[in-house]
Structures are given as structure tokens and as C-alpha cells.
Amino acid sequence: MNIGDRILLAHGSGGKLSHELVTGVMAPVFDNSILAEMHDGAFLNIKGVQLAFTTDSYVVKPRFFPGGDIGKLAVCGTVNDLAVSGAEPLYLSAGFVLEEGLALAELERIVASMGLAAAEAGVQIVTGDTKVVERGAIDGIYINTAGIGAVFPGVHISAGRVKPGQDVIVSGCLGDHAIAVMSERHGLTLPAPVVSDCAPLAGMVKDILKIAPQVPMLRDPTRGGLATALNEIALQTGMGILLEETAIPVRPEIKAVCDILGFDPLYLANEGKVIVLVEKQDTEKVLAAMKSHPYGLHSCVIGAVTARPAGQVGIKTAIGGTRMLDMLTGEQLPRIC
């Protein structure tokens, strides 16, 4: 594996270079059975209590965008990582790195947004840290959040439980977050307003697991989008995944922007969507539960797990052909963090 001798922006895009950086540099040094799961959160057994633990850092630009801001994003992102680990989010930490000269009113607005998001998600921010660096060292504010949650009884989210014949469900339209951030950053006038899907998904995931605790895999398609998230699952499981292009939900305004600028919505970042792999006999009841939730109204089946091609993701196109989908290669465009 050759990741080069310098860190590139693409190493932080959540795609192939990010994967190679983690597996080639970090994982061999930190190697342990918990880390080896390579899920969105770590599974911990502490004196018989099953917990999930996760952490993430947020550097989005601009800090405020339609539908959210860096504070809401930090809370929702960590809450969602716990949720897709099959856990009920309970407690978060919040670490702030602030640039000298940041307007206090801006910080107050971001902190207030975090409070509202935490209240909606039903979590408490119980510890944290603040550092201030000299002007120009960072872009205003960076936030790190970590979270801990209790794994629901009988739930076991694991790549080892993914098998052929399971349906692949996504909870709604793709690409809203990436295009909302890009349009705000560059001052674009779009055919219709685009709002980020940034939202805490713990409530919807709890409803899913209440009726189908046997769900084998959950994942949120953030950096690198749907295609990269599914490739990660395929690589971990050794299974194939075959999607139906015509079944994948994308809003017309998002598709229009992608057509004009040459983006593929399958690789656009999302911050309020979940991928659910489910046994066929559970598909309808899981869909019903998701569609009854405000954040899952447009949930639909978009494909299935297959035995072949092993470790790869394919998509049946609208004209009847099949093409392979790789992980995001190179830098994510539009860049969202």
C-alpha cells in the first residue's frame, strides 16, 4: 500500500485514501480486537454492560449553512454514529479549538445550536475542553465530540452477520448536506432552495431496532457518501452489494446541480441518512417504522446483498447495464469539511 509521503486533502475525504491512511498507518499500531471491527463506534463490555463509544472532529466551512451549523453537525454526527452502532446515545463530550478573534456572538450561536440538537437527541453534554490558538492558525472554530451509549439488548451490529439476500434500505434522498454547504460557501443561486439533512437519527433507529433487533448492519453515509459506505461494508464482509439506480432517491434540484457541475450524488456527503441492511422478511415492517418518522419519510429499498462480486458494489443502470462503484477516489467534491 502506497499512500505517499505527504498528507493530502483527499486523505480526509472519507474515501479510498482515508481508508488507506487508517488501515496502513494507524490500525497496525493501535491494533486490537475492538478497533478491528472498524465500525462507526467501538463496542465495549464493561463488567457485563454493553456500551458503544465514538468520537469525531468537525471543521466544516462555512460554519453556518442552510439547515444547520458546525455545532448542530457535531452533536448529530456523534449521536448518529452511536445510533448506527445499535446503541441509545446517552452522554457526549465537547472539545473546542477557537481562533483568536472569533466573534463571541458566533460562538454563543454555535453553542446554543448544540444545546438544541442535544435536547432533541435526548443526550447530555457532560464534559469538555476549550483551547484558543493564535489568529490564522485555524479557521475560526474546530469542534471534537465524543459519545457513549448503551447497546440495546439483543442487538448485535456486525459485519459478520451480513449475508446474501438481505435488502439494502436508505432512509431518504441523497446529497442534501453536501449541496447545501457548497451553495452557501460559493454563494450559488440554485433552482430550488436546498437545506442540509443534518439531524439526529437516534429516535428512528431506536424504532427500527425495537421491531427488528436482529438487524445485522447500520451505517450513516457521511463523508464519501452512499457508494463509499457500501464499499466499506462490502470489503468488511466479503459480500457483494447490487443497487438499482432507478430506486435511489435524489431530489430533482440535487440532480440538477450534479448534472451541471459533474458531481455524482452517490458520493455526496449526508448528515441525516441511515443505511439499513435487513432480512427480507423484516423489510416491510422496518420500512413502515422508518416512514412513520419525520426523518425517514422517503425510506426505500435500493438494492440487496449478493454473494458475487465478492467485496464489491455494483449498480444496475437505468438503461439495463451494470457498472461497478468504487470508494471515493481523490478529494471529495464539493468538499464539506
Beta strands, then each sheet from edge to edge (+ up, - down):
strand 1: 42-46
strand 2: 49-58
strand 3: 64-65
strand 4: 68-69
strand 5: 87-99
strand 6: 124-133
strand 7: 141-151
strand 8: 167-170
strand 9: 217-219
strand 10: 240-244
strand 11: 275-278
strand 12: 300-306
strand 13: 313-316
strand 14: 322-325
sheet 1: 1+ 2- 7+ 5- 6-
sheet 2: 3+ 4-
sheet 3: 9+ 11- 8+ 12- 10+ 13+ 14-
end
